[in-house]
Amino acid sequence: MRWIIAFAASFMLLTAHAMPSPEGVWRTIDDDTGEARSLVEIQVVNGELRGHIIEIIQSDLPEDEWYCTKCSGDKEGQPFVGLRILEEMTWSERHGDWRDGTITDPANGREYSARLSVMDDDQSLEVRGFVGFSLIGRTQTWERVE
C-alpha cells in the first residue's frame, strides 16, 4: 500500500512539474492584421496570474496618446506601458487552465472575464476574453518571447 501512495505522489509531482508555465513575456497579435501589437509580461504572484504591458510594438495612436482614456476606475488615464491587463487569474486543476480572472482591452477600456491556456508547444498562449458565458467572446493566440 505504501508503494502505491509513493508512486501516486511521485506521479503527481512529475506531472505538475511538466505543466507549461504562462510566466514570461508574450507578444500579443492583432486580430485583424496578424501583426504584433505589444509585449505583455505575465507573473504568478501569491497564486494569482497577473500580466501587464511592457512595450508597445505597433499602435494606430501617436505615442503621446498611449493612455487608457477609455478605461475606468484606477486604470483611467494610465499609460499603456505598465497597465495591468490580466488580473486575479487562478489555476483550475479541473480544467487545466487559468481562469476566474479578468482581461482589460486597452483599445476600448472594457474588462472581460478571461481564461488562459498554455499550448503544448509551450510557445503559444490561448487567451479568451468573454462576457458571461465563454461561448460569447474572442480568442487570441499570443506568442512567447525568448
DSSP file (Angstrom, degrees, kcal/mol; ACC not computed):
  #  RESIDUE AA STRUCTURE BP1 BP2  ACC     N-H-->O    O-->H-N    N-H-->O    O-->H-N    TCO  KAPPA ALPHA  PHI   PSI    X-CA   Y-CA   Z-CA
    1    1 A M     >        0   0    0      0, 0.0     4,-1.9     0, 0.0     5,-0.2   0.000 360.0 360.0 360.0 -39.2    0.0    0.0    0.0
    2    2 A R  H  >  +     0   0    0      1,-0.2     4,-2.7     2,-0.2     5,-0.2   0.888 360.0  53.3 -62.9 -38.7    2.8    2.4    0.8
    3    3 A W  H  > S+     0   0    0      1,-0.2     4,-2.5     2,-0.2    -1,-0.2   0.839 106.1  53.7 -68.4 -30.3    4.4    1.9   -2.6
    4    4 A I  H  > S+     0   0    0      2,-0.2     4,-2.7     1,-0.2    -1,-0.2   0.928 111.3  45.3 -66.6 -44.4    1.1    2.8   -4.3
    5    5 A I  H  X S+     0   0    0     -4,-1.9     4,-2.6     2,-0.2    -2,-0.2   0.918 114.0  49.1 -64.1 -43.2    0.9    6.1   -2.3
    6    6 A A  H  X S+     0   0    0     -4,-2.7     4,-2.4     2,-0.2    -2,-0.2   0.911 112.5  48.2 -63.0 -42.4    4.6    6.8   -3.0
    7    7 A F  H  X S+     0   0    0     -4,-2.5     4,-2.7     2,-0.2    -2,-0.2   0.928 112.2  48.6 -63.3 -45.7    4.1    6.1   -6.7
    8    8 A A  H  X S+     0   0    0     -4,-2.7     4,-2.3     1,-0.2    -2,-0.2   0.911 112.4  48.4 -62.1 -42.8    0.9    8.3   -6.9
    9    9 A A  H  X S+     0   0    0     -4,-2.6     4,-2.1     2,-0.2    -1,-0.2   0.912 112.5  48.5 -64.3 -42.3    2.7   11.2   -5.1
   10   10 A S  H  X S+     0   0    0     -4,-2.4     4,-2.3     1,-0.2    -2,-0.2   0.908 110.9  50.8 -63.4 -42.2    5.7   10.9   -7.4
   11   11 A F  H  X S+     0   0    0     -4,-2.7     4,-2.5     1,-0.2     5,-0.2   0.907 109.6  50.1 -62.8 -42.8    3.5   10.9  -10.5
   12   12 A M  H  X S+     0   0    0     -4,-2.3     4,-2.3     1,-0.2    -1,-0.2   0.897 110.9  49.5 -64.4 -39.6    1.6   14.0   -9.3
   13   13 A L  H  X S+     0   0    0     -4,-2.1     4,-2.1     2,-0.2    -1,-0.2   0.907 111.8  48.7 -65.0 -41.4    4.9   15.8   -8.7
   14   14 A L  H  X S+     0   0    0     -4,-2.3     4,-1.7     2,-0.2    -2,-0.2   0.920 114.0  44.6 -65.4 -44.0    6.2   14.9  -12.2
   15   15 A T  H  X S+     0   0    0     -4,-2.5     4,-0.7     2,-0.2    -1,-0.2   0.872 112.8  51.2 -71.1 -35.3    3.0   15.9  -14.0
   16   16 A A  H >< S+     0   0    0     -4,-2.3     3,-0.6    -5,-0.2    -1,-0.2   0.903 111.4  48.4 -66.1 -39.4    2.8   19.2  -12.0
   17   17 A H  H 3< S+     0   0    0     -4,-2.1    -2,-0.2     1,-0.2    -1,-0.2   0.840 108.7  54.0 -67.8 -33.2    6.4   20.0  -12.8
   18   18 A A  H 3< S+     0   0    0     -4,-1.7    -1,-0.2    -5,-0.2    -2,-0.2   0.615  80.4 113.8 -78.5 -12.4    5.8   19.2  -16.5
   19   19 A M  S << S-     0   0    0     -4,-0.7     2,-0.0    -3,-0.6    -3,-0.0  -0.418  77.0-113.9 -62.7 126.5    2.9   21.7  -16.8
   20   20 A P        -     0   0    0      0, 0.0    98,-0.2     0, 0.0    -1,-0.1  -0.361  29.9-133.3 -62.3 139.2    3.9   24.5  -19.1
   21   21 A S        -     0   0    0      1,-0.1    -3,-0.0     2,-0.1     0, 0.0  -0.766   9.1-151.8 -97.2 138.2    4.1   27.8  -17.2
   22   22 A P        +     0   0    0      0, 0.0    20,-0.2     0, 0.0    -1,-0.1   0.533  61.8 117.8 -81.1  -5.2    2.5   31.0  -18.5
   23   23 A E        +     0   0    0     18,-0.1     2,-0.3    28,-0.0    20,-0.2  -0.380  52.1  52.4 -66.5 138.3    5.1   33.1  -16.7
   24   24 A G  E    S-A   42   0A   0     18,-2.3    18,-3.3    -2,-0.1     2,-0.4  -0.896  93.9 -41.2 136.1-165.0    7.3   35.2  -19.0
   25   25 A V  E     -AB  41 145A   0    120,-0.5   120,-2.9    -2,-0.3     2,-0.4  -0.863  50.7-168.7-106.2 134.1    7.0   37.7  -21.9
   26   26 A W  E     -AB  40 144A   0     14,-2.9    14,-3.0    -2,-0.4     2,-0.6  -0.953  18.4-134.7-126.2 140.8    4.3   37.2  -24.6
   27   27 A R  E     -AB  39 143A   0    116,-3.6   116,-2.2    -2,-0.4     2,-0.3  -0.839  22.6-142.2 -93.4 121.6    3.8   39.0  -27.9
   28   28 A T  E     -A   38   0A   0     10,-2.7     9,-2.5    -2,-0.6    10,-0.6  -0.616  12.9-146.7 -84.1 146.6    0.2   40.0  -28.5
   29   29 A I  E     -A   36   0A   0     -2,-0.3     7,-0.2     7,-0.3     2,-0.2  -0.948  15.6-117.5-119.9 132.0   -1.1   39.7  -32.0
   30   30 A D     >  -     0   0    0      5,-3.2     4,-1.7    -2,-0.4     5,-0.0  -0.455  17.1-141.0 -66.8 132.8   -3.7   41.9  -33.7
   31   31 A D  T  4 S+     0   0    0     -2,-0.2    -1,-0.1     1,-0.2   108,-0.0   0.875  97.3  38.4 -61.8 -39.6   -6.9   40.0  -34.7
   32   32 A D  T  4 S+     0   0    0      1,-0.1    -1,-0.2     3,-0.1    -2,-0.0   0.904 128.1  26.5 -83.1 -43.3   -7.3   41.9  -37.9
   33   33 A T  T  4 S-     0   0    0      2,-0.2    -2,-0.2     0, 0.0    -1,-0.1   0.700  88.2-133.1 -96.9 -21.0   -3.8   42.4  -39.3
   34   34 A G     <  +     0   0    0     -4,-1.7     2,-0.2     1,-0.3    -3,-0.1   0.565  63.4 131.8  76.9   7.7   -2.0   39.4  -37.7
   35   35 A E        -     0   0    0      1,-0.1    -5,-3.2    -6,-0.1    -1,-0.3  -0.603  67.2 -96.1 -94.3 154.5    0.8   41.8  -36.7
   36   36 A A  E     +A   29   0A   0     -7,-0.2    -7,-0.3    -2,-0.2     3,-0.1  -0.443  39.2 176.4 -66.5 137.9    2.4   42.1  -33.2
   37   37 A R  E     -     0   0A   0     -9,-2.5    20,-2.4     1,-0.4    21,-1.8   0.748  55.2 -18.2-111.4 -40.8    0.9   44.9  -31.1
   38   38 A S  E     -AC  28  56A   0    -10,-0.6   -10,-2.7    18,-0.3     2,-0.4  -0.958  54.4-111.2-158.5 171.3    2.6   44.7  -27.7
   39   39 A L  E     -AC  27  55A   0     16,-2.6    15,-2.9    -2,-0.3    16,-1.3  -0.969  28.9-166.0-113.9 133.6    4.6   42.7  -25.2
   40   40 A V  E     -AC  26  53A   0    -14,-3.0   -14,-2.9    -2,-0.4     2,-0.5  -0.976  10.2-147.4-121.4 129.2    2.9   41.5  -22.0
   41   41 A E  E     -AC  25  52A   0     11,-2.7    11,-2.0    -2,-0.4     2,-0.4  -0.853  15.3-161.0 -96.6 127.4    4.8   40.2  -19.0
   42   42 A I  E     +AC  24  51A   0    -18,-3.3   -18,-2.3    -2,-0.5     2,-0.3  -0.915  13.8 171.5-111.9 133.4    3.0   37.5  -17.1
   43   43 A Q  E     - C   0  50A   0      7,-2.9     7,-3.1    -2,-0.4     2,-0.6  -0.950  31.0-130.5-134.6 154.8    3.8   36.6  -13.5
   44   44 A V  E     - C   0  49A   0     -2,-0.3     2,-0.5     5,-0.2     5,-0.2  -0.952  29.0-178.5-105.8 120.0    2.3   34.5  -10.8
   45   45 A V  E >   - C   0  48A   0      3,-3.2     3,-1.9    -2,-0.6    -2,-0.0  -0.976  69.4 -18.8-123.8 119.0    2.0   36.4   -7.5
   46   46 A N  T 3  S-     0   0    0     -2,-0.5    -1,-0.1     1,-0.3     3,-0.1   0.876 129.3 -50.7  52.3  41.3    0.6   34.7   -4.4
   47   47 A G  T 3  S+     0   0    0      1,-0.2    44,-0.5    -3,-0.0     2,-0.4   0.416 118.4 109.1  81.1  -1.8   -1.0   32.0   -6.6
   48   48 A E  E <   -CD  45  90A   0     -3,-1.9    -3,-3.2    42,-0.1     2,-0.4  -0.905  65.4-131.6-111.4 136.8   -2.7   34.6   -8.9
   49   49 A L  E     +CD  44  89A   0     40,-3.0    40,-1.7    -2,-0.4     2,-0.3  -0.690  30.3 176.4 -85.2 133.8   -1.6   35.2  -12.5
   50   50 A R  E     -C   43   0A   0     -7,-3.1    -7,-2.9    -2,-0.4     2,-0.4  -0.973   8.3-170.3-135.6 149.4   -1.2   38.8  -13.5
   51   51 A G  E     -CD  42  86A   0     35,-1.9    35,-2.1    -2,-0.3    34,-2.0  -0.999   3.5-177.8-144.4 141.4    0.0   40.5  -16.6
   52   52 A H  E     -CD  41  84A   0    -11,-2.0   -11,-2.7    -2,-0.4     2,-0.3  -0.970  35.1-101.8-136.6 153.3    1.0   44.0  -17.6
   53   53 A I  E     +C   40   0A   0     30,-2.1    29,-3.1    27,-0.4   -13,-0.3  -0.549  34.4 173.7 -72.8 129.8    2.1   45.7  -20.9
   54   54 A I  E     +     0   0A   0    -15,-2.9     2,-0.3     1,-0.3   -14,-0.2   0.575  65.6  14.3-111.4 -15.8    5.8   46.2  -21.0
   55   55 A E  E     -C   39   0A   0    -16,-1.3   -16,-2.6    25,-0.1     2,-0.6  -0.959  58.8-139.8-159.7 140.1    6.2   47.5  -24.6
   56   56 A I  E     +C   38   0A   0     -2,-0.3   -18,-0.3   -18,-0.2     3,-0.1  -0.908  20.9 176.5 -97.4 123.6    4.0   48.8  -27.4
   57   57 A I        +     0   0    0    -20,-2.4     2,-0.4    -2,-0.6   -19,-0.2   0.860  68.9   4.5 -92.5 -44.6    5.2   47.4  -30.7
   58   58 A Q        +     0   0    0    -21,-1.8    -1,-0.4   -23,-0.1     2,-0.3  -0.991  67.5 167.3-147.3 132.7    2.6   48.9  -33.1
   59   59 A S        -     0   0    0     -2,-0.4     4,-0.1    -3,-0.1     7,-0.0  -0.994  38.1-139.8-145.5 149.5   -0.2   51.3  -32.5
   60   60 A D  S    S+     0   0    0     -2,-0.3    -1,-0.1     2,-0.1     0, 0.0   0.616  87.7  79.7 -78.4 -13.7   -2.6   53.4  -34.5
   61   61 A L  S    S-     0   0    0      1,-0.1    -2,-0.1     2,-0.0     2,-0.1  -0.666  90.9-106.9 -95.2 148.0   -2.2   56.2  -32.0
   62   62 A P    >   -     0   0    0      0, 0.0     3,-2.5     0, 0.0    -1,-0.1  -0.413  39.2-107.4 -66.2 153.1    0.7   58.6  -31.7
   63   63 A E  G >  S+     0   0    0      1,-0.3     3,-1.5     2,-0.2    -2,-0.0   0.793 117.3  62.6 -57.0 -32.5    3.0   57.8  -28.8
   64   64 A D  G 3  S+     0   0    0      1,-0.3    -1,-0.3     2,-0.0    -3,-0.0   0.526 102.0  54.0 -73.4  -1.8    1.8   60.8  -26.8
   65   65 A E  G <   +     0   0    0     -3,-2.5     2,-2.2     1,-0.1    -1,-0.3   0.129  68.9 120.9-113.4  18.4   -1.7   59.3  -26.8
   66   66 A W    <   +     0   0    0     -3,-1.5    14,-2.5     2,-0.1    15,-0.4  -0.386  45.9 114.7 -82.3  62.7   -0.7   55.9  -25.3
   67   67 A Y  B    S-J   79   0B   0     -2,-2.2     2,-2.1    12,-0.3     3,-0.2  -0.963  77.2-113.7-131.3 148.6   -3.0   56.3  -22.3
   68   68 A C    >   +     0   0    0     10,-3.3     9,-2.4    -2,-0.3     3,-0.8  -0.509  48.7 158.5 -83.5  75.1   -6.1   54.3  -21.4
   69   69 A T  T 3  S+     0   0    0     -2,-2.1    -1,-0.2     1,-0.2    38,-0.1   0.705  72.6  51.5 -72.5 -19.9   -8.5   57.1  -21.8
   70   70 A K  T 3  S+     0   0    0     36,-0.4    -1,-0.2    -3,-0.2     6,-0.1   0.490  90.6  99.2 -95.7  -4.1  -11.5   54.7  -22.2
   71   71 A C    <   -     0   0    0     -3,-0.8     2,-0.3     4,-0.2    39,-0.1  -0.351  60.7-147.9 -75.6 162.3  -10.6   52.7  -19.0
   72   72 A S    >   +     0   0    0     37,-0.4     3,-1.3     4,-0.1     4,-0.1  -0.771  54.4  16.0-123.5 172.7  -12.5   53.4  -15.8
   73   73 A G  G >  S-     0   0    0     -2,-0.3     3,-1.3     1,-0.2    -2,-0.0  -0.341 127.4 -13.7  67.1-143.9  -11.6   53.2  -12.1
   74   74 A D  G 3  S+     0   0    0      1,-0.3    -1,-0.2     3,-0.0    -3,-0.0   0.598 136.1  59.4 -71.5  -9.5   -7.9   53.1  -11.2
   75   75 A K  G X  S+     0   0    0     -3,-1.3     3,-2.1    34,-0.1    -7,-0.3   0.606  75.1 118.8 -90.8 -13.1   -6.9   52.3  -14.8
   76   76 A E  T <  S-     0   0    0     -3,-1.3    -7,-0.2     1,-0.3    -4,-0.1  -0.331  89.0  -0.2 -59.7 125.1   -8.4   55.5  -16.2
   77   77 A G  T 3  S+     0   0    0     -9,-2.4    -1,-0.3     1,-0.3    -8,-0.2   0.456  94.8 143.8  77.3   1.3   -5.8   57.7  -17.8
   78   78 A Q    <   -     0   0    0     -3,-2.1   -10,-3.3   -10,-0.4    -1,-0.3  -0.441  58.1-102.7 -72.4 145.9   -3.0   55.2  -17.0
   79   79 A P  B     -J   67   0B   0      0, 0.0   -12,-0.3     0, 0.0     4,-0.3  -0.376  24.0-125.1 -64.4 147.0   -0.2   54.8  -19.6
   80   80 A F  S >  S+     0   0    0    -14,-2.5     3,-1.9     2,-0.1     2,-0.5   0.927  97.6  76.2 -58.3 -45.0   -0.5   51.7  -21.8
   81   81 A V  T 3  S+     0   0    0    -15,-0.4   -27,-0.2     1,-0.3     3,-0.1  -0.578 108.9  17.4 -72.0 120.4    3.1   50.7  -20.8
   82   82 A G  T 3  S+     0   0    0    -29,-3.1     2,-0.3    -2,-0.5    -1,-0.3   0.201  91.1 140.0 101.0 -12.8    2.8   49.4  -17.2
   83   83 A L    <   -     0   0    0     -3,-1.9   -30,-2.1    -4,-0.3     2,-0.7  -0.469  53.0-131.8 -68.2 125.8   -1.0   48.9  -17.5
   84   84 A R  E     +D   52   0A   0     -2,-0.3   -32,-0.3   -32,-0.2    -1,-0.1  -0.698  34.8 166.6 -79.1 117.1   -2.1   45.7  -15.8
   85   85 A I  E     +     0   0A   0    -34,-2.0    19,-2.0    -2,-0.7     2,-0.5   0.626  61.1  55.6-107.6 -18.2   -4.4   43.9  -18.3
   86   86 A L  E     +DE  51 103A   0    -35,-2.1   -35,-1.9    17,-0.2     2,-0.3  -0.970  69.0 169.8-116.5 130.2   -4.6   40.5  -16.7
   87   87 A E  E     - E   0 102A   0     15,-2.2    15,-2.3    -2,-0.5   -37,-0.2  -0.994  49.9  -0.2-143.5 147.4   -5.8   40.1  -13.1
   88   88 A E  E    S+     0   0A   0     -2,-0.3     2,-0.3    13,-0.2   -38,-0.1   0.689  70.3 162.5  58.1  26.7   -6.8   37.6  -10.5
   89   89 A M  E     -D   49   0A   0    -40,-1.7   -40,-3.0    13,-0.1     2,-0.3  -0.611  17.6-166.1 -76.3 134.7   -6.4   34.5  -12.7
   90   90 A T  E     -DF  48  99A   0      9,-2.9     9,-2.7    -2,-0.3     2,-0.3  -0.926  24.4-104.6-123.8 150.5   -6.2   31.3  -10.7
   91   91 A W  E     - F   0  98A   0    -44,-0.5     2,-0.7    -2,-0.3     7,-0.2  -0.528  26.0-155.1 -73.9 132.1   -5.2   27.8  -11.8
   92   92 A S  E  >> - F   0  97A   0      5,-3.0     4,-2.5    -2,-0.3     5,-1.0  -0.919   8.8-172.0-109.0 105.8   -8.0   25.3  -12.3
   93   93 A E  T  45S+     0   0    0     -2,-0.7    -1,-0.2     1,-0.2     5,-0.0   0.885  87.4  56.1 -60.7 -38.5   -6.7   21.8  -11.8
   94   94 A R  T  45S+     0   0    0      1,-0.2    -1,-0.2    -3,-0.1    -2,-0.0   0.900 119.6  28.3 -61.8 -43.2  -10.1   20.5  -13.1
   95   95 A H  T  45S-     0   0    0      2,-0.2    -1,-0.2    -3,-0.0    -2,-0.2   0.629  99.8-128.8 -96.6 -15.6   -9.9   22.4  -16.4
   96   96 A G  T  <5S+     0   0    0     -4,-2.5     2,-0.3     1,-0.3    -3,-0.2   0.832  74.6  84.5  71.5  32.2   -6.2   22.6  -16.8
   97   97 A D  E   <S-F   92   0A   0     -5,-1.0    -5,-3.0    20,-0.1     2,-0.4  -0.922  83.3 -93.4-150.8 176.1   -6.1   26.3  -17.4
   98   98 A W  E     +FG  91 116A   0     18,-2.8    18,-2.9    -2,-0.3     2,-0.2  -0.831  58.4 141.0 -96.2 134.9   -6.0   29.7  -15.7
   99   99 A R  E     +F   90   0A   0     -9,-2.7    -9,-2.9    -2,-0.4    16,-0.2  -0.852  28.1  72.1-155.8-173.3   -9.5   31.3  -15.2
  100  100 A D  E    S+     0   0A   0     14,-0.5     2,-0.2    -2,-0.2    15,-0.1   0.682  85.1  95.3  64.9  21.4  -11.8   33.3  -12.9
  101  101 A G  E     - G   0 114A   0     13,-0.8    13,-1.7   -11,-0.1     2,-0.3  -0.465  69.3-107.0-121.2-162.5   -9.9   36.5  -13.6
  102  102 A T  E     -EG  87 113A   0    -15,-2.3   -15,-2.2    11,-0.2     2,-0.4  -0.913  11.7-155.8-132.7 157.2  -10.2   39.4  -15.9
  103  103 A I  E     -EG  86 112A   0      9,-2.4     9,-3.0    -2,-0.3     2,-0.5  -0.996  14.6-146.9-129.0 138.1   -8.6   40.9  -19.0
  104  104 A T  E     - G   0 111A   0    -19,-2.0     7,-0.2    -2,-0.4     3,-0.1  -0.898   5.5-146.3-106.1 131.4   -8.8   44.6  -20.0
  105  105 A D  E >>> - G   0 110A   0      5,-2.7     4,-2.4    -2,-0.5     3,-0.9  -0.859   8.2-161.9 -93.3 107.2   -8.8   45.6  -23.6
  106  106 A P  T 345S+     0   0    0      0, 0.0   -36,-0.4     0, 0.0    -1,-0.1   0.752  84.2  66.5 -63.5 -22.2   -6.9   49.0  -23.6
  107  107 A A  T 345S+     0   0    0      1,-0.2   -38,-0.0     3,-0.1    -2,-0.0   0.865 122.8  12.9 -67.4 -35.6   -8.4   49.9  -27.0
  108  108 A N  T <45S-     0   0    0     -3,-0.9    -1,-0.2     2,-0.2     3,-0.1   0.459  97.1-124.3-120.4  -3.4  -11.9   50.2  -25.6
  109  109 A G  T  <5 +     0   0    0     -4,-2.4   -37,-0.4     1,-0.2     2,-0.2   0.490  61.7 141.6  76.6   2.5  -11.3   50.2  -21.9
  110  110 A R  E   < -G  105   0A   0     -5,-0.5    -5,-2.7   -39,-0.1     2,-0.4  -0.499  43.5-143.0 -83.3 148.3  -13.6   47.2  -21.3
  111  111 A E  E     -G  104   0A   0     -7,-0.2     2,-0.3    -2,-0.2    -7,-0.2  -0.920  21.1-174.8-110.3 134.1  -13.0   44.5  -18.8
  112  112 A Y  E     -G  103   0A   0     -9,-3.0    -9,-2.4    -2,-0.4    19,-0.2  -0.875  32.8-101.6-124.7 155.1  -13.9   40.9  -19.7
  113  113 A S  E     -GH 102 130A   0     17,-2.2    17,-2.3    -2,-0.3     2,-0.3  -0.451  51.3-154.7 -64.8 153.2  -13.9   37.6  -17.9
  114  114 A A  E     -GH 101 129A   0    -13,-1.7   -13,-0.8    15,-0.2   -14,-0.5  -0.950  26.5-171.3-141.5 156.6  -10.8   35.6  -19.0
  115  115 A R  E     - H   0 128A   0     13,-1.9    13,-2.8    -2,-0.3     2,-0.4  -0.988  12.7-165.4-143.0 137.0   -9.3   32.2  -19.5
  116  116 A L  E     -GH  98 127A   0    -18,-2.9   -18,-2.8    -2,-0.3     2,-0.4  -0.974   6.7-179.2-128.3 139.7   -5.7   31.3  -20.4
  117  117 A S  E     - H   0 126A   0      9,-2.0     9,-3.0    -2,-0.4     2,-0.5  -0.984  22.2-139.7-138.7 126.9   -4.2   28.1  -21.6
  118  118 A V  E     - H   0 125A   0     -2,-0.4     7,-0.2     7,-0.2    -2,-0.0  -0.733  32.0-126.7 -79.8 128.3   -0.5   27.4  -22.5
  119  119 A M    >   -     0   0    0      5,-2.8     3,-2.3    -2,-0.5     5,-0.2  -0.280  24.1-101.9 -73.7 163.4   -0.4   25.3  -25.6
  120  120 A D  T 3  S+     0   0    0      1,-0.3    -1,-0.1     2,-0.1    -2,-0.0   0.777 120.7  61.6 -57.9 -29.8    1.5   22.0  -25.7
  121  121 A D  T 3  S-     0   0    0      1,-0.1    -1,-0.3     3,-0.0    -2,-0.0   0.583  99.5-137.1 -75.2  -7.0    4.4   23.6  -27.6
  122  122 A D  S <  S+     0   0    0     -3,-2.3    -2,-0.1     2,-0.2    -1,-0.1   0.543  88.3  86.6  63.4   8.5    4.9   26.0  -24.6
  123  123 A Q  S    S+     0   0    0      1,-0.1    21,-2.7    20,-0.1     2,-0.4   0.430  79.2  61.3-113.6  -4.6    5.4   28.8  -27.2
  124  124 A S  E     - I   0 143A   0     19,-0.2    -5,-2.8    -5,-0.2     2,-0.5  -0.964  59.6-161.6-128.8 142.4    1.7   29.8  -27.6
  125  125 A L  E     -HI 118 142A   0     17,-2.4    17,-2.9    -2,-0.4     2,-0.6  -0.983  11.9-147.2-125.1 119.7   -0.8   31.1  -25.2
  126  126 A E  E     -HI 117 141A   0     -9,-3.0    -9,-2.0    -2,-0.5     2,-0.5  -0.785  18.6-170.0 -87.7 120.0   -4.5   30.9  -25.9
  127  127 A V  E     -HI 116 140A   0     13,-3.2    13,-2.9    -2,-0.6     2,-0.5  -0.951   2.9-172.5-116.0 119.2   -6.2   34.0  -24.3
  128  128 A R  E     -HI 115 139A   0    -13,-2.8   -13,-1.9    -2,-0.5     2,-0.4  -0.956   4.1-173.2-118.2 123.3  -10.0   34.1  -24.3
  129  129 A G  E     +HI 114 138A   0      9,-2.5     9,-2.6    -2,-0.5     2,-0.3  -0.919  18.7 160.0-110.0 140.2  -12.0   37.1  -23.2
  130  130 A F  E     -HI 113 137A   0    -17,-2.3   -17,-2.2    -2,-0.4     2,-0.5  -0.978  38.7-125.4-155.3 163.3  -15.7   36.9  -22.8
  131  131 A V  S    S-     0   0    0      5,-1.6     2,-0.9     2,-0.4     5,-0.2  -0.975  83.4 -31.8-113.7 123.8  -18.9   38.3  -21.2
  132  132 A G  S    S+     0   0    0     -2,-0.5     2,-0.2     2,-0.1    -2,-0.1  -0.576 130.7  32.5  73.6-106.5  -21.0   35.9  -19.2
  133  133 A F  S >  S-     0   0    0     -2,-0.9     3,-1.6     1,-0.1    -2,-0.4  -0.598  79.5-126.4 -86.6 145.9  -20.5   32.6  -20.9
  134  134 A S  T 3  S+     0   0    0      1,-0.3    -1,-0.1    -2,-0.2     3,-0.1   0.622 104.4  73.7 -68.6 -10.2  -17.2   31.7  -22.5
  135  135 A L  T 3  S+     0   0    0      1,-0.2     2,-0.9    -4,-0.0    -1,-0.3   0.793  90.8  61.0 -70.2 -26.5  -19.1   30.8  -25.7
  136  136 A I  S <  S+     0   0    0     -3,-1.6    -5,-1.6    -5,-0.2     2,-0.3  -0.823  93.9  65.1-104.8  96.1  -19.7   34.5  -26.3
  137  137 A G  E    S- I   0 130A   0     -2,-0.9     2,-0.4    -7,-0.2    -7,-0.2  -0.940  75.2 -83.0-178.4-161.6  -16.2   36.0  -26.7
  138  138 A R  E     - I   0 129A   0     -9,-2.6    -9,-2.5    -2,-0.3     2,-0.4  -0.990  25.0-153.0-137.3 140.9  -13.0   36.3  -28.5
  139  139 A T  E     - I   0 128A   0     -2,-0.4     2,-0.3   -11,-0.2   -11,-0.2  -0.954  11.3-176.1-118.1 134.7   -9.8   34.2  -28.5
  140  140 A Q  E     - I   0 127A   0    -13,-2.9   -13,-3.2    -2,-0.4     2,-0.6  -0.902  19.2-138.8-120.1 154.1   -6.3   35.4  -29.3
  141  141 A T  E     - I   0 126A   0     -2,-0.3     2,-0.3   -15,-0.2   -15,-0.2  -0.969  19.5-162.5-113.7 119.7   -3.1   33.4  -29.6
  142  142 A W  E     - I   0 125A   0    -17,-2.9   -17,-2.4    -2,-0.6     2,-0.4  -0.698  12.3-132.4 -97.9 153.2   -0.1   35.1  -28.1
  143  143 A E  E     -BI  27 124A   0   -116,-2.2  -116,-3.6    -2,-0.3   -19,-0.2  -0.885  18.9-118.2-110.5 135.0    3.5   34.1  -28.8
  144  144 A R  E     -B   26   0A   0    -21,-2.7     2,-0.5    -2,-0.4  -118,-0.2  -0.461  22.4-140.9 -69.5 139.4    6.2   33.5  -26.2
  145  145 A V  E      B   25   0A   0   -120,-2.9  -120,-0.5    -2,-0.2    -1,-0.0  -0.902 360.0 360.0-101.7 126.1    9.2   35.8  -26.5
  146  146 A E              0   0    0     -2,-0.5    -1,-0.1  -122,-0.1  -120,-0.1   0.470 360.0 360.0 -79.7 360.0   12.5   34.1  -25.7
